[in-house]
Amino acid sequence: MALINCPECKKEISDKAQSCPHCGCPINAIKVEQTRKKWKGWQLIGCSSLFIGFLIIIAVAGSNEKGLQSIGVLIILFGIITSILAYHK
């Protein structure tokens, strides 16, 4: 058990508390919201990677730049994996 500061009244409370005993601020809801924001960030990274990967492949489609095409494919794979993991959390 550790002591944390209440986000509302800034008094020390247990990290196991459901709400602050001083002001009644719900503690568990704040932790869930912070976790949700973290996964939304990973969803954004995954979708952005997909978009950037496709742009790279489209940009080098007419040339013989196999290295850049490979990088585009790797970025797309990273985006797919990141998106799948982020959406399943």
HTML snippet that shows the backbone in 3Dmol.js (N, CA, C, O; Angstrom):
<script src="https://3Dmol.org/build/3Dmol-min.js"></script>
<div id="view" style="width:600px;height:400px;position:relative"></div>
<script>
const pdb = `
ATOM      1  N   MET A   1       0.848  -1.180   0.000  1.00  0.00           N
ATOM      2  CA  MET A   1       0.000   0.000   0.000  1.00  0.00           C
ATOM      3  C   MET A   1       0.889   1.236   0.000  1.00  0.00           C
ATOM      4  O   MET A   1       1.861   1.318   0.750  1.00  0.00           O
ATOM      5  N   ALA A   2       0.548   2.176  -0.833  1.00  0.00           N
ATOM      6  CA  ALA A   2       1.304   3.419  -0.931  1.00  0.00           C
ATOM      7  C   ALA A   2       0.348   4.599  -0.783  1.00  0.00           C
ATOM      8  O   ALA A   2      -0.859   4.479  -0.994  1.00  0.00           O
ATOM      9  N   LEU A   3       0.912   5.716  -0.420  1.00  0.00           N
ATOM     10  CA  LEU A   3       0.109   6.929  -0.311  1.00  0.00           C
ATOM     11  C   LEU A   3       0.279   7.759  -1.579  1.00  0.00           C
ATOM     12  O   LEU A   3       1.387   7.944  -2.081  1.00  0.00           O
ATOM     13  N   ILE A   4      -0.837   8.248  -2.074  1.00  0.00           N
ATOM     14  CA  ILE A   4      -0.828   9.125  -3.240  1.00  0.00           C
ATOM     15  C   ILE A   4      -1.583  10.395  -2.875  1.00  0.00           C
ATOM     16  O   ILE A   4      -2.303  10.431  -1.877  1.00  0.00           O
ATOM     17  N   ASN A   5      -1.420  11.426  -3.679  1.00  0.00           N
ATOM     18  CA  ASN A   5      -2.145  12.672  -3.444  1.00  0.00           C
ATOM     19  C   ASN A   5      -3.460  12.648  -4.212  1.00  0.00           C
ATOM     20  O   ASN A   5      -3.508  12.252  -5.376  1.00  0.00           O
ATOM     21  N   CYS A   6      -4.513  13.074  -3.548  1.00  0.00           N
ATOM     22  CA  CYS A   6      -5.814  13.184  -4.191  1.00  0.00           C
ATOM     23  C   CYS A   6      -5.726  14.263  -5.263  1.00  0.00           C
ATOM     24  O   CYS A   6      -5.186  15.339  -5.006  1.00  0.00           O
ATOM     25  N   PRO A   7      -6.247  13.996  -6.463  1.00  0.00           N
ATOM     26  CA  PRO A   7      -6.177  15.004  -7.525  1.00  0.00           C
ATOM     27  C   PRO A   7      -7.015  16.247  -7.247  1.00  0.00           C
ATOM     28  O   PRO A   7      -6.758  17.308  -7.816  1.00  0.00           O
ATOM     29  N   GLU A   8      -8.005  16.125  -6.386  1.00  0.00           N
ATOM     30  CA  GLU A   8      -8.875  17.265  -6.073  1.00  0.00           C
ATOM     31  C   GLU A   8      -8.330  18.088  -4.908  1.00  0.00           C
ATOM     32  O   GLU A   8      -8.002  19.264  -5.063  1.00  0.00           O
ATOM     33  N   CYS A   9      -8.238  17.446  -3.725  1.00  0.00           N
ATOM     34  CA  CYS A   9      -7.887  18.206  -2.518  1.00  0.00           C
ATOM     35  C   CYS A   9      -6.404  18.141  -2.174  1.00  0.00           C
ATOM     36  O   CYS A   9      -5.947  18.845  -1.273  1.00  0.00           O
ATOM     37  N   LYS A  10      -5.641  17.298  -2.886  1.00  0.00           N
ATOM     38  CA  LYS A  10      -4.184  17.168  -2.736  1.00  0.00           C
ATOM     39  C   LYS A  10      -3.756  16.564  -1.391  1.00  0.00           C
ATOM     40  O   LYS A  10      -2.574  16.612  -1.053  1.00  0.00           O
ATOM     41  N   LYS A  11      -4.688  16.000  -0.621  1.00  0.00           N
ATOM     42  CA  LYS A  11      -4.324  15.337   0.638  1.00  0.00           C
ATOM     43  C   LYS A  11      -3.889  13.915   0.344  1.00  0.00           C
ATOM     44  O   LYS A  11      -4.293  13.323  -0.657  1.00  0.00           O
ATOM     45  N   GLU A  12      -3.044  13.363   1.241  1.00  0.00           N
ATOM     46  CA  GLU A  12      -2.545  12.013   1.046  1.00  0.00           C
ATOM     47  C   GLU A  12      -3.638  10.998   1.365  1.00  0.00           C
ATOM     48  O   GLU A  12      -4.327  11.090   2.381  1.00  0.00           O
ATOM     49  N   ILE A  13      -3.773  10.013   0.449  1.00  0.00           N
ATOM     50  CA  ILE A  13      -4.732   8.933   0.652  1.00  0.00           C
ATOM     51  C   ILE A  13      -4.094   7.629   0.183  1.00  0.00           C
ATOM     52  O   ILE A  13      -3.062   7.642  -0.488  1.00  0.00           O
ATOM     53  N   SER A  14      -4.704   6.521   0.534  1.00  0.00           N
ATOM     54  CA  SER A  14      -4.213   5.220   0.113  1.00  0.00           C
ATOM     55  C   SER A  14      -4.448   5.033  -1.386  1.00  0.00           C
ATOM     56  O   SER A  14      -5.454   5.488  -1.928  1.00  0.00           O
ATOM     57  N   ASP A  15      -3.509   4.359  -2.045  1.00  0.00           N
ATOM     58  CA  ASP A  15      -3.701   4.083  -3.467  1.00  0.00           C
ATOM     59  C   ASP A  15      -4.756   3.002  -3.693  1.00  0.00           C
ATOM     60  O   ASP A  15      -5.182   2.786  -4.828  1.00  0.00           O
ATOM     61  N   LYS A  16      -5.177   2.330  -2.641  1.00  0.00           N
ATOM     62  CA  LYS A  16      -6.220   1.303  -2.733  1.00  0.00           C
ATOM     63  C   LYS A  16      -7.620   1.887  -2.554  1.00  0.00           C
ATOM     64  O   LYS A  16      -8.608   1.191  -2.789  1.00  0.00           O
ATOM     65  N   ALA A  17      -7.722   3.143  -2.146  1.00  0.00           N
ATOM     66  CA  ALA A  17      -9.017   3.765  -1.892  1.00  0.00           C
ATOM     67  C   ALA A  17      -9.803   3.931  -3.193  1.00  0.00           C
ATOM     68  O   ALA A  17      -9.231   4.273  -4.228  1.00  0.00           O
ATOM     69  N   GLN A  18     -11.103   3.690  -3.137  1.00  0.00           N
ATOM     70  CA  GLN A  18     -11.981   3.891  -4.285  1.00  0.00           C
ATOM     71  C   GLN A  18     -12.266   5.369  -4.502  1.00  0.00           C
ATOM     72  O   GLN A  18     -12.427   5.827  -5.633  1.00  0.00           O
ATOM     73  N   SER A  19     -12.325   6.110  -3.393  1.00  0.00           N
ATOM     74  CA  SER A  19     -12.554   7.551  -3.451  1.00  0.00           C
ATOM     75  C   SER A  19     -11.824   8.204  -2.293  1.00  0.00           C
ATOM     76  O   SER A  19     -11.463   7.537  -1.324  1.00  0.00           O
ATOM     77  N   CYS A  20     -11.610   9.490  -2.390  1.00  0.00           N
ATOM     78  CA  CYS A  20     -10.917  10.237  -1.341  1.00  0.00           C
ATOM     79  C   CYS A  20     -11.836  10.344  -0.123  1.00  0.00           C
ATOM     80  O   CYS A  20     -12.985  10.763  -0.260  1.00  0.00           O
ATOM     81  N   PRO A  21     -11.348   9.972   1.068  1.00  0.00           N
ATOM     82  CA  PRO A  21     -12.188  10.089   2.264  1.00  0.00           C
ATOM     83  C   PRO A  21     -12.408  11.543   2.695  1.00  0.00           C
ATOM     84  O   PRO A  21     -13.312  11.817   3.484  1.00  0.00           O
ATOM     85  N   HIS A  22     -11.604  12.466   2.193  1.00  0.00           N
ATOM     86  CA  HIS A  22     -11.719  13.869   2.578  1.00  0.00           C
ATOM     87  C   HIS A  22     -12.720  14.632   1.709  1.00  0.00           C
ATOM     88  O   HIS A  22     -13.571  15.362   2.219  1.00  0.00           O
ATOM     89  N   CYS A  23     -12.606  14.451   0.368  1.00  0.00           N
ATOM     90  CA  CYS A  23     -13.461  15.233  -0.532  1.00  0.00           C
ATOM     91  C   CYS A  23     -14.418  14.379  -1.360  1.00  0.00           C
ATOM     92  O   CYS A  23     -15.339  14.914  -1.977  1.00  0.00           O
ATOM     93  N   GLY A  24     -14.214  13.050  -1.385  1.00  0.00           N
ATOM     94  CA  GLY A  24     -15.105  12.162  -2.125  1.00  0.00           C
ATOM     95  C   GLY A  24     -14.760  11.985  -3.593  1.00  0.00           C
ATOM     96  O   GLY A  24     -15.515  11.346  -4.326  1.00  0.00           O
ATOM     97  N   CYS A  25     -13.651  12.530  -4.036  1.00  0.00           N
ATOM     98  CA  CYS A  25     -13.247  12.407  -5.438  1.00  0.00           C
ATOM     99  C   CYS A  25     -12.999  10.929  -5.774  1.00  0.00           C
ATOM    100  O   CYS A  25     -12.256  10.260  -5.057  1.00  0.00           O
ATOM    101  N   PRO A  26     -13.606  10.410  -6.849  1.00  0.00           N
ATOM    102  CA  PRO A  26     -13.382   8.997  -7.214  1.00  0.00           C
ATOM    103  C   PRO A  26     -11.965   8.801  -7.751  1.00  0.00           C
ATOM    104  O   PRO A  26     -11.551   9.476  -8.694  1.00  0.00           O
ATOM    105  N   ILE A  27     -11.236   7.883  -7.152  1.00  0.00           N
ATOM    106  CA  ILE A  27      -9.843   7.652  -7.520  1.00  0.00           C
ATOM    107  C   ILE A  27      -9.747   6.620  -8.636  1.00  0.00           C
ATOM    108  O   ILE A  27      -8.940   6.778  -9.552  1.00  0.00           O
ATOM    109  N   ASN A  28     -10.542   5.584  -8.576  1.00  0.00           N
ATOM    110  CA  ASN A  28     -10.476   4.508  -9.563  1.00  0.00           C
ATOM    111  C   ASN A  28     -10.832   4.993 -10.958  1.00  0.00           C
ATOM    112  O   ASN A  28     -10.228   4.545 -11.933  1.00  0.00           O
ATOM    113  N   ALA A  29     -11.787   5.889 -11.077  1.00  0.00           N
ATOM    114  CA  ALA A  29     -12.199   6.404 -12.394  1.00  0.00           C
ATOM    115  C   ALA A  29     -11.063   7.169 -13.059  1.00  0.00           C
ATOM    116  O   ALA A  29     -10.933   7.135 -14.283  1.00  0.00           O
ATOM    117  N   ILE A  30     -10.249   7.848 -12.287  1.00  0.00           N
ATOM    118  CA  ILE A  30      -9.125   8.618 -12.841  1.00  0.00           C
ATOM    119  C   ILE A  30      -8.076   7.668 -13.408  1.00  0.00           C
ATOM    120  O   ILE A  30      -7.514   7.936 -14.470  1.00  0.00           O
ATOM    121  N   LYS A  31      -7.801   6.552 -12.708  1.00  0.00           N
ATOM    122  CA  LYS A  31      -6.828   5.585 -13.201  1.00  0.00           C
ATOM    123  C   LYS A  31      -7.297   4.963 -14.506  1.00  0.00           C
ATOM    124  O   LYS A  31      -6.493   4.778 -15.420  1.00  0.00           O
ATOM    125  N   VAL A  32      -8.575   4.637 -14.611  1.00  0.00           N
ATOM    126  CA  VAL A  32      -9.116   4.058 -15.837  1.00  0.00           C
ATOM    127  C   VAL A  32      -8.998   5.049 -16.988  1.00  0.00           C
ATOM    128  O   VAL A  32      -8.638   4.655 -18.097  1.00  0.00           O
ATOM    129  N   GLU A  33      -9.292   6.317 -16.751  1.00  0.00           N
ATOM    130  CA  GLU A  33      -9.213   7.333 -17.794  1.00  0.00           C
ATOM    131  C   GLU A  33      -7.774   7.520 -18.272  1.00  0.00           C
ATOM    132  O   GLU A  33      -7.541   7.700 -19.468  1.00  0.00           O
ATOM    133  N   GLN A  34      -6.799   7.479 -17.347  1.00  0.00           N
ATOM    134  CA  GLN A  34      -5.401   7.618 -17.746  1.00  0.00           C
ATOM    135  C   GLN A  34      -4.966   6.443 -18.608  1.00  0.00           C
ATOM    136  O   GLN A  34      -4.228   6.626 -19.576  1.00  0.00           O
ATOM    137  N   THR A  35      -5.415   5.237 -18.271  1.00  0.00           N
ATOM    138  CA  THR A  35      -5.087   4.056 -19.063  1.00  0.00           C
ATOM    139  C   THR A  35      -5.728   4.155 -20.437  1.00  0.00           C
ATOM    140  O   THR A  35      -5.095   3.808 -21.435  1.00  0.00           O
ATOM    141  N   ARG A  36      -6.962   4.618 -20.512  1.00  0.00           N
ATOM    142  CA  ARG A  36      -7.654   4.762 -21.791  1.00  0.00           C
ATOM    143  C   ARG A  36      -6.917   5.754 -22.684  1.00  0.00           C
ATOM    144  O   ARG A  36      -6.796   5.524 -23.887  1.00  0.00           O
ATOM    145  N   LYS A  37      -6.423   6.851 -22.116  1.00  0.00           N
ATOM    146  CA  LYS A  37      -5.683   7.840 -22.901  1.00  0.00           C
ATOM    147  C   LYS A  37      -4.396   7.247 -23.461  1.00  0.00           C
ATOM    148  O   LYS A  37      -4.007   7.536 -24.593  1.00  0.00           O
ATOM    149  N   LYS A  38      -3.737   6.410 -22.651  1.00  0.00           N
ATOM    150  CA  LYS A  38      -2.497   5.786 -23.105  1.00  0.00           C
ATOM    151  C   LYS A  38      -2.754   4.906 -24.325  1.00  0.00           C
ATOM    152  O   LYS A  38      -1.994   4.954 -25.293  1.00  0.00           O
ATOM    153  N   TRP A  39      -3.822   4.098 -24.289  1.00  0.00           N
ATOM    154  CA  TRP A  39      -4.117   3.214 -25.405  1.00  0.00           C
ATOM    155  C   TRP A  39      -4.611   3.977 -26.612  1.00  0.00           C
ATOM    156  O   TRP A  39      -4.385   3.544 -27.742  1.00  0.00           O
ATOM    157  N   LYS A  40      -5.280   5.105 -26.409  1.00  0.00           N
ATOM    158  CA  LYS A  40      -5.682   5.930 -27.550  1.00  0.00           C
ATOM    159  C   LYS A  40      -4.456   6.482 -28.257  1.00  0.00           C
ATOM    160  O   LYS A  40      -4.460   6.625 -29.479  1.00  0.00           O
ATOM    161  N   GLY A  41      -3.420   6.788 -27.514  1.00  0.00           N
ATOM    162  CA  GLY A  41      -2.167   7.242 -28.116  1.00  0.00           C
ATOM    163  C   GLY A  41      -1.549   6.162 -28.986  1.00  0.00           C
ATOM    164  O   GLY A  41      -1.052   6.455 -30.074  1.00  0.00           O
ATOM    165  N   TRP A  42      -1.572   4.914 -28.522  1.00  0.00           N
ATOM    166  CA  TRP A  42      -1.035   3.813 -29.311  1.00  0.00           C
ATOM    167  C   TRP A  42      -1.894   3.561 -30.545  1.00  0.00           C
ATOM    168  O   TRP A  42      -1.370   3.198 -31.598  1.00  0.00           O
ATOM    169  N   GLN A  43      -3.213   3.751 -30.430  1.00  0.00           N
ATOM    170  CA  GLN A  43      -4.074   3.618 -31.602  1.00  0.00           C
ATOM    171  C   GLN A  43      -3.705   4.661 -32.656  1.00  0.00           C
ATOM    172  O   GLN A  43      -3.670   4.363 -33.849  1.00  0.00           O
ATOM    173  N   LEU A  44      -3.434   5.871 -32.209  1.00  0.00           N
ATOM    174  CA  LEU A  44      -3.036   6.936 -33.127  1.00  0.00           C
ATOM    175  C   LEU A  44      -1.706   6.611 -33.801  1.00  0.00           C
ATOM    176  O   LEU A  44      -1.545   6.842 -35.000  1.00  0.00           O
ATOM    177  N   ILE A  45      -0.765   6.083 -33.045  1.00  0.00           N
ATOM    178  CA  ILE A  45       0.533   5.700 -33.613  1.00  0.00           C
ATOM    179  C   ILE A  45       0.349   4.600 -34.651  1.00  0.00           C
ATOM    180  O   ILE A  45       0.962   4.646 -35.718  1.00  0.00           O
ATOM    181  N   GLY A  46      -0.490   3.610 -34.347  1.00  0.00           N
ATOM    182  CA  GLY A  46      -0.736   2.519 -35.288  1.00  0.00           C
ATOM    183  C   GLY A  46      -1.360   3.006 -36.589  1.00  0.00           C
ATOM    184  O   GLY A  46      -0.912   2.636 -37.674  1.00  0.00           O
ATOM    185  N   CYS A  47      -2.388   3.828 -36.481  1.00  0.00           N
ATOM    186  CA  CYS A  47      -3.058   4.354 -37.686  1.00  0.00           C
ATOM    187  C   CYS A  47      -2.128   5.259 -38.487  1.00  0.00           C
ATOM    188  O   CYS A  47      -2.128   5.220 -39.718  1.00  0.00           O
ATOM    189  N   SER A  48      -1.348   6.063 -37.801  1.00  0.00           N
ATOM    190  CA  SER A  48      -0.397   6.941 -38.492  1.00  0.00           C
ATOM    191  C   SER A  48       0.666   6.127 -39.225  1.00  0.00           C
ATOM    192  O   SER A  48       1.061   6.473 -40.338  1.00  0.00           O
ATOM    193  N   SER A  49       1.124   5.051 -38.602  1.00  0.00           N
ATOM    194  CA  SER A  49       2.121   4.196 -39.249  1.00  0.00           C
ATOM    195  C   SER A  49       1.567   3.558 -40.514  1.00  0.00           C
ATOM    196  O   SER A  49       2.261   3.466 -41.526  1.00  0.00           O
ATOM    197  N   LEU A  50       0.321   3.119 -40.455  1.00  0.00           N
ATOM    198  CA  LEU A  50      -0.309   2.557 -41.649  1.00  0.00           C
ATOM    199  C   LEU A  50      -0.351   3.589 -42.775  1.00  0.00           C
ATOM    200  O   LEU A  50      -0.006   3.289 -43.918  1.00  0.00           O
ATOM    201  N   PHE A  51      -0.770   4.782 -42.445  1.00  0.00           N
ATOM    202  CA  PHE A  51      -0.881   5.852 -43.433  1.00  0.00           C
ATOM    203  C   PHE A  51       0.479   6.195 -44.033  1.00  0.00           C
ATOM    204  O   PHE A  51       0.612   6.306 -45.252  1.00  0.00           O
ATOM    205  N   ILE A  52       1.485   6.360 -43.185  1.00  0.00           N
ATOM    206  CA  ILE A  52       2.828   6.711 -43.661  1.00  0.00           C
ATOM    207  C   ILE A  52       3.412   5.587 -44.513  1.00  0.00           C
ATOM    208  O   ILE A  52       4.032   5.848 -45.544  1.00  0.00           O
ATOM    209  N   GLY A  53       3.217   4.333 -44.087  1.00  0.00           N
ATOM    210  CA  GLY A  53       3.707   3.197 -44.865  1.00  0.00           C
ATOM    211  C   GLY A  53       3.104   3.151 -46.258  1.00  0.00           C
ATOM    212  O   GLY A  53       3.806   2.930 -47.244  1.00  0.00           O
ATOM    213  N   PHE A  54       1.777   3.363 -46.329  1.00  0.00           N
ATOM    214  CA  PHE A  54       1.124   3.375 -47.638  1.00  0.00           C
ATOM    215  C   PHE A  54       1.610   4.548 -48.493  1.00  0.00           C
ATOM    216  O   PHE A  54       1.773   4.401 -49.704  1.00  0.00           O
ATOM    217  N   LEU A  55       1.840   5.697 -47.879  1.00  0.00           N
ATOM    218  CA  LEU A  55       2.358   6.836 -48.641  1.00  0.00           C
ATOM    219  C   LEU A  55       3.741   6.539 -49.220  1.00  0.00           C
ATOM    220  O   LEU A  55       4.032   6.905 -50.358  1.00  0.00           O
ATOM    221  N   ILE A  56       4.582   5.883 -48.444  1.00  0.00           N
ATOM    222  CA  ILE A  56       5.921   5.544 -48.930  1.00  0.00           C
ATOM    223  C   ILE A  56       5.823   4.586 -50.108  1.00  0.00           C
ATOM    224  O   ILE A  56       6.505   4.769 -51.117  1.00  0.00           O
ATOM    225  N   ILE A  57       4.985   3.574 -49.988  1.00  0.00           N
ATOM    226  CA  ILE A  57       4.847   2.599 -51.067  1.00  0.00           C
ATOM    227  C   ILE A  57       4.285   3.254 -52.327  1.00  0.00           C
ATOM    228  O   ILE A  57       4.751   2.972 -53.431  1.00  0.00           O
ATOM    229  N   ILE A  58       3.301   4.113 -52.173  1.00  0.00           N
ATOM    230  CA  ILE A  58       2.727   4.807 -53.331  1.00  0.00           C
ATOM    231  C   ILE A  58       3.758   5.733 -53.968  1.00  0.00           C
ATOM    232  O   ILE A  58       3.830   5.835 -55.192  1.00  0.00           O
ATOM    233  N   ALA A  59       4.558   6.409 -53.141  1.00  0.00           N
ATOM    234  CA  ALA A  59       5.538   7.363 -53.662  1.00  0.00           C
ATOM    235  C   ALA A  59       6.633   6.683 -54.472  1.00  0.00           C
ATOM    236  O   ALA A  59       7.131   7.263 -55.437  1.00  0.00           O
ATOM    237  N   VAL A  60       7.016   5.469 -54.102  1.00  0.00           N
ATOM    238  CA  VAL A  60       8.101   4.785 -54.803  1.00  0.00           C
ATOM    239  C   VAL A  60       7.591   3.680 -55.729  1.00  0.00           C
ATOM    240  O   VAL A  60       8.374   2.848 -56.188  1.00  0.00           O
ATOM    241  N   ALA A  61       6.293   3.666 -56.004  1.00  0.00           N
ATOM    242  CA  ALA A  61       5.709   2.590 -56.812  1.00  0.00           C
ATOM    243  C   ALA A  61       6.280   2.555 -58.225  1.00  0.00           C
ATOM    244  O   ALA A  61       6.451   1.470 -58.781  1.00  0.00           O
ATOM    245  N   GLY A  62       6.572   3.679 -58.809  1.00  0.00           N
ATOM    246  CA  GLY A  62       7.065   3.712 -60.183  1.00  0.00           C
ATOM    247  C   GLY A  62       8.555   3.487 -60.310  1.00  0.00           C
ATOM    248  O   GLY A  62       9.051   3.260 -61.414  1.00  0.00           O
ATOM    249  N   SER A  63       9.272   3.544 -59.216  1.00  0.00           N
ATOM    250  CA  SER A  63      10.732   3.395 -59.294  1.00  0.00           C
ATOM    251  C   SER A  63      11.156   1.997 -58.847  1.00  0.00           C
ATOM    252  O   SER A  63      10.334   1.187 -58.419  1.00  0.00           O
ATOM    253  N   ASN A  64      12.435   1.741 -58.956  1.00  0.00           N
ATOM    254  CA  ASN A  64      12.973   0.441 -58.539  1.00  0.00           C
ATOM    255  C   ASN A  64      13.602   0.515 -57.159  1.00  0.00           C
ATOM    256  O   ASN A  64      14.568  -0.198 -56.888  1.00  0.00           O
ATOM    257  N   GLU A  65      13.095   1.335 -56.306  1.00  0.00           N
ATOM    258  CA  GLU A  65      13.638   1.494 -54.961  1.00  0.00           C
ATOM    259  C   GLU A  65      13.095   0.394 -54.047  1.00  0.00           C
ATOM    260  O   GLU A  65      12.147   0.610 -53.293  1.00  0.00           O
ATOM    261  N   LYS A  66      13.702  -0.772 -54.124  1.00  0.00           N
ATOM    262  CA  LYS A  66      13.249  -1.907 -53.315  1.00  0.00           C
ATOM    263  C   LYS A  66      13.470  -1.648 -51.829  1.00  0.00           C
ATOM    264  O   LYS A  66      12.699  -2.117 -50.992  1.00  0.00           O
ATOM    265  N   GLY A  67      14.519  -0.904 -51.503  1.00  0.00           N
ATOM    266  CA  GLY A  67      14.793  -0.601 -50.094  1.00  0.00           C
ATOM    267  C   GLY A  67      13.693   0.242 -49.467  1.00  0.00           C
ATOM    268  O   GLY A  67      13.253  -0.027 -48.349  1.00  0.00           O
ATOM    269  N   LEU A  68      13.253   1.267 -50.196  1.00  0.00           N
ATOM    270  CA  LEU A  68      12.186   2.116 -49.678  1.00  0.00           C
ATOM    271  C   LEU A  68      10.854   1.379 -49.619  1.00  0.00           C
ATOM    272  O   LEU A  68      10.056   1.601 -48.708  1.00  0.00           O
ATOM    273  N   GLN A  69      10.614   0.496 -50.596  1.00  0.00           N
ATOM    274  CA  GLN A  69       9.395  -0.300 -50.556  1.00  0.00           C
ATOM    275  C   GLN A  69       9.397  -1.223 -49.338  1.00  0.00           C
ATOM    276  O   GLN A  69       8.364  -1.416 -48.696  1.00  0.00           O
ATOM    277  N   SER A  70      10.561  -1.791 -49.025  1.00  0.00           N
ATOM    278  CA  SER A  70      10.679  -2.661 -47.857  1.00  0.00           C
ATOM    279  C   SER A  70      10.434  -1.882 -46.568  1.00  0.00           C
ATOM    280  O   SER A  70       9.786  -2.380 -45.647  1.00  0.00           O
ATOM    281  N   ILE A  71      10.949  -0.670 -46.511  1.00  0.00           N
ATOM    282  CA  ILE A  71      10.714   0.170 -45.335  1.00  0.00           C
ATOM    283  C   ILE A  71       9.229   0.484 -45.203  1.00  0.00           C
ATOM    284  O   ILE A  71       8.685   0.461 -44.099  1.00  0.00           O
ATOM    285  N   GLY A  72       8.575   0.774 -46.319  1.00  0.00           N
ATOM    286  CA  GLY A  72       7.141   1.029 -46.297  1.00  0.00           C
ATOM    287  C   GLY A  72       6.356  -0.164 -45.782  1.00  0.00           C
ATOM    288  O   GLY A  72       5.424  -0.012 -44.992  1.00  0.00           O
ATOM    289  N   VAL A  73       6.740  -1.364 -46.239  1.00  0.00           N
ATOM    290  CA  VAL A  73       6.065  -2.581 -45.782  1.00  0.00           C
ATOM    291  C   VAL A  73       6.292  -2.795 -44.288  1.00  0.00           C
ATOM    292  O   VAL A  73       5.363  -3.161 -43.568  1.00  0.00           O
ATOM    293  N   LEU A  74       7.510  -2.572 -43.821  1.00  0.00           N
ATOM    294  CA  LEU A  74       7.793  -2.734 -42.387  1.00  0.00           C
ATOM    295  C   LEU A  74       6.997  -1.737 -41.543  1.00  0.00           C
ATOM    296  O   LEU A  74       6.504  -2.083 -40.469  1.00  0.00           O
ATOM    297  N   ILE A  75       6.874  -0.519 -42.024  1.00  0.00           N
ATOM    298  CA  ILE A  75       6.089   0.480 -41.296  1.00  0.00           C
ATOM    299  C   ILE A  75       4.615   0.069 -41.263  1.00  0.00           C
ATOM    300  O   ILE A  75       3.947   0.241 -40.243  1.00  0.00           O
ATOM    301  N   ILE A  76       4.113  -0.466 -42.358  1.00  0.00           N
ATOM    302  CA  ILE A  76       2.724  -0.937 -42.383  1.00  0.00           C
ATOM    303  C   ILE A  76       2.531  -2.094 -41.404  1.00  0.00           C
ATOM    304  O   ILE A  76       1.545  -2.125 -40.668  1.00  0.00           O
ATOM    305  N   LEU A  77       3.467  -3.045 -41.393  1.00  0.00           N
ATOM    306  CA  LEU A  77       3.367  -4.160 -40.442  1.00  0.00           C
ATOM    307  C   LEU A  77       3.392  -3.665 -39.001  1.00  0.00           C
ATOM    308  O   LEU A  77       2.628  -4.145 -38.164  1.00  0.00           O
ATOM    309  N   PHE A  78       4.266  -2.706 -38.711  1.00  0.00           N
ATOM    310  CA  PHE A  78       4.297  -2.116 -37.371  1.00  0.00           C
ATOM    311  C   PHE A  78       2.950  -1.478 -37.039  1.00  0.00           C
ATOM    312  O   PHE A  78       2.447  -1.632 -35.926  1.00  0.00           O
ATOM    313  N   GLY A  79       2.370  -0.769 -37.993  1.00  0.00           N
ATOM    314  CA  GLY A  79       1.079  -0.133 -37.779  1.00  0.00           C
ATOM    315  C   GLY A  79      -0.029  -1.141 -37.529  1.00  0.00           C
ATOM    316  O   GLY A  79      -0.886  -0.931 -36.671  1.00  0.00           O
ATOM    317  N   ILE A  80      -0.011  -2.238 -38.282  1.00  0.00           N
ATOM    318  CA  ILE A  80      -1.037  -3.276 -38.101  1.00  0.00           C
ATOM    319  C   ILE A  80      -0.926  -3.899 -36.716  1.00  0.00           C
ATOM    320  O   ILE A  80      -1.923  -4.034 -36.007  1.00  0.00           O
ATOM    321  N   ILE A  81       0.281  -4.274 -36.337  1.00  0.00           N
ATOM    322  CA  ILE A  81       0.481  -4.914 -35.028  1.00  0.00           C
ATOM    323  C   ILE A  81       0.118  -3.957 -33.902  1.00  0.00           C
ATOM    324  O   ILE A  81      -0.556  -4.347 -32.949  1.00  0.00           O
ATOM    325  N   THR A  82       0.556  -2.715 -34.003  1.00  0.00           N
ATOM    326  CA  THR A  82       0.252  -1.732 -32.960  1.00  0.00           C
ATOM    327  C   THR A  82      -1.246  -1.477 -32.874  1.00  0.00           C
ATOM    328  O   THR A  82      -1.795  -1.379 -31.776  1.00  0.00           O
ATOM    329  N   SER A  83      -1.904  -1.372 -34.001  1.00  0.00           N
ATOM    330  CA  SER A  83      -3.353  -1.138 -33.990  1.00  0.00           C
ATOM    331  C   SER A  83      -4.115  -2.302 -33.373  1.00  0.00           C
ATOM    332  O   SER A  83      -5.039  -2.100 -32.585  1.00  0.00           O
ATOM    333  N   ILE A  84      -3.731  -3.500 -33.729  1.00  0.00           N
ATOM    334  CA  ILE A  84      -4.397  -4.692 -33.168  1.00  0.00           C
ATOM    335  C   ILE A  84      -4.223  -4.733 -31.662  1.00  0.00           C
ATOM    336  O   ILE A  84      -5.188  -4.950 -30.929  1.00  0.00           O
ATOM    337  N   LEU A  85      -3.005  -4.525 -31.196  1.00  0.00           N
ATOM    338  CA  LEU A  85      -2.757  -4.566 -29.748  1.00  0.00           C
ATOM    339  C   LEU A  85      -3.480  -3.448 -29.017  1.00  0.00           C
ATOM    340  O   LEU A  85      -4.004  -3.658 -27.923  1.00  0.00           O
ATOM    341  N   ALA A  86      -3.511  -2.279 -29.603  1.00  0.00           N
ATOM    342  CA  ALA A  86      -4.145  -1.131 -28.943  1.00  0.00           C
ATOM    343  C   ALA A  86      -5.672  -1.269 -28.905  1.00  0.00           C
ATOM    344  O   ALA A  86      -6.301  -0.885 -27.918  1.00  0.00           O
ATOM    345  N   TYR A  87      -6.260  -1.803 -29.951  1.00  0.00           N
ATOM    346  CA  TYR A  87      -7.717  -1.925 -29.986  1.00  0.00           C
ATOM    347  C   TYR A  87      -8.231  -3.058 -29.106  1.00  0.00           C
ATOM    348  O   TYR A  87      -9.403  -3.065 -28.729  1.00  0.00           O
ATOM    349  N   HIS A  88      -7.367  -4.014 -28.775  1.00  0.00           N
ATOM    350  CA  HIS A  88      -7.804  -5.132 -27.938  1.00  0.00           C
ATOM    351  C   HIS A  88      -7.603  -4.865 -26.451  1.00  0.00           C
ATOM    352  O   HIS A  88      -7.873  -5.748 -25.637  1.00  0.00           O
ATOM    353  N   LYS A  89      -7.150  -3.704 -26.079  1.00  0.00           N
ATOM    354  CA  LYS A  89      -6.949  -3.391 -24.655  1.00  0.00           C
ATOM    355  C   LYS A  89      -8.158  -2.715 -24.086  1.00  0.00           C
ATOM    356  O   LYS A  89      -8.175  -2.376 -22.902  1.00  0.00           O
TER     357      LYS A  89
END
`;
const viewer = $3Dmol.createViewer("view");
viewer.addModel(pdb, "pdb");
viewer.setStyle({}, {cartoon: {color: "spectrum"}});
viewer.zoomTo();
viewer.render();
</script>
